[in-house]
Amino acid sequence: MKTYTIGRRTGKTICFSNPEVSNDHAEIVENNGSLLLIDHSTNGTLVNGNKVHNSSYPINRGDVILFGSGAVLNWNLIN
């Protein structure tokens, strides 16, 4: 199992400077090829237009994941 941390705080696996991204915004857990986004943010995350807020949501490579406005994660570029 591998965990990717996402946020503005230094030391995150994926770090955004966008002020609308929380310091500890979310994490993505990869387990046996399955991906799960876990949101910890103040304002939520959009996955393919669906709002995820303080909950988890299954994701797939190719999904459009938006943290704040303009902070887009292209999961296809992550190894």
Secondary structure, 3 states (H helix, E strand, C coil): CEEEEEECCCCCCEECCCCCCCCCCEEEEEECCEEEEEECCCCCEEECCEEECCCEEEECCCCEEEECCCEEEEHHHCC
